[in-house]
């Protein structure tokens, strides 16, 4: 297995919370569920986002796949990417260090 990362970005229109539609909120819920299910399957290592609500903000997903084709498939099946709500840039990721004592808790 190889490790990959994709960086997610919102379109400028969605920097303002007031611009979000109910459907876009539903897509984000599906996106979160997709990632959560793949954490449980052992595919996603971590996922999260920055707090910035402007062009400097982004999300990341670090995950494992057998090869680049499988990684592209995984990224493209993320509901936020599939529905065009977010853009995603995929790269191979070389995990150098991992602190197994550090437990991430979503808040």
MARDRENDREN-888922 format. One line per 3 residues: number of its first residue (from 1); for each residue y, x, z negated of C-alpha. Coordinates in nm, 2 decimals. Each point is the difference from the previous one (the first is absolute). Example, Ala and Ser with C-alpha at 12.3 -4.5 7.8 and 13.67 -1.06 7.14 Angstrom:
<nodes>
1 = -0.45 1.23 -0.78  0.34 0.14 0.07 .
</nodes>
This chain:
<nodes>
1 = 0.00 0.00 0.00  0.35 0.11 0.07  0.32 -0.09 -0.18 .
4 = 0.29 -0.18 0.18  0.34 -0.13 -0.09  0.22 -0.26 0.16 .
7 = 0.36 -0.05 -0.07  0.13 -0.36 0.02  0.36 -0.10 0.08 .
10 = 0.17 -0.34 0.01  0.23 -0.10 0.28  0.37 0.02 -0.10 .
13 = 0.03 -0.38 -0.02  -0.23 -0.01 -0.30  0.20 0.25 -0.21 .
16 = 0.17 -0.31 -0.15  -0.23 -0.23 -0.20  0.18 -0.31 0.11 .
19 = -0.11 0.07 0.36  -0.37 -0.04 -0.08  -0.18 -0.31 0.12 .
22 = -0.29 -0.17 -0.18  -0.23 0.11 0.28  0.10 0.37 -0.05 .
25 = -0.06 -0.04 -0.37  -0.35 -0.13 0.08  -0.07 0.30 0.23 .
28 = 0.10 0.24 -0.28  -0.24 -0.19 -0.23  -0.28 0.05 0.26 .
31 = 0.10 0.37 0.04  -0.03 0.05 -0.38  -0.34 -0.18 -0.01 .
34 = -0.13 0.21 0.29  0.10 0.32 -0.18  -0.14 -0.12 -0.34 .
37 = -0.34 -0.09 0.16  -0.01 0.34 0.16  0.08 0.17 -0.33 .
40 = -0.30 -0.19 -0.15  -0.22 0.12 0.30  0.10 0.36 -0.07 .
43 = 0.19 0.04 0.33  0.36 0.00 -0.12  0.09 0.28 -0.24 .
46 = 0.35 -0.13 -0.08  0.27 -0.22 0.14  0.35 -0.06 -0.11 .
49 = 0.37 -0.01 0.10  0.33 0.14 -0.09  0.27 -0.21 -0.17 .
52 = 0.26 0.05 0.27  0.09 -0.32 0.19  0.17 0.18 0.29 .
55 = -0.10 0.24 0.29  -0.11 0.26 -0.25  -0.27 -0.22 -0.15 .
58 = -0.37 0.01 0.11  -0.35 -0.07 -0.11  -0.31 0.22 0.02 .
61 = -0.37 -0.06 0.02  -0.24 0.30 -0.06  -0.35 -0.08 0.10 .
64 = -0.33 0.14 0.14  -0.15 -0.06 0.34  -0.28 0.17 0.20 .
67 = 0.24 0.11 0.28  0.34 -0.07 0.15  -0.12 -0.29 0.21 .
70 = -0.13 -0.17 -0.32  0.33 0.08 -0.18  0.20 -0.16 0.28 .
73 = -0.22 -0.30 -0.02  0.05 -0.03 -0.37  0.38 0.04 0.03 .
76 = 0.02 -0.25 0.28  -0.20 -0.26 -0.20  0.25 0.01 -0.28 .
79 = 0.15 -0.35 0.02  0.36 0.13 -0.03  -0.06 0.23 0.30 .
82 = -0.21 -0.25 0.19  0.26 -0.27 -0.03  0.29 0.24 0.09 .
85 = 0.17 -0.03 -0.34  -0.02 0.37 -0.06  -0.03 0.31 0.22 .
88 = -0.25 0.26 -0.10  -0.03 0.37 0.08  -0.35 0.15 -0.05 .
91 = -0.07 0.37 -0.08  -0.29 0.20 -0.12  0.05 0.08 -0.36 .
94 = -0.13 0.31 -0.18  -0.05 -0.09 -0.36  0.05 0.32 -0.19 .
97 = 0.00 -0.11 -0.37  -0.09 -0.31 -0.18  0.06 -0.06 -0.37 .
100 = -0.30 -0.22 -0.10  0.15 -0.05 -0.34  0.31 -0.18 0.14 .
103 = -0.05 -0.38 0.02  0.23 -0.20 0.23  0.09 -0.35 -0.12 .
106 = 0.17 -0.23 0.24  0.31 -0.16 -0.15 .
</nodes>
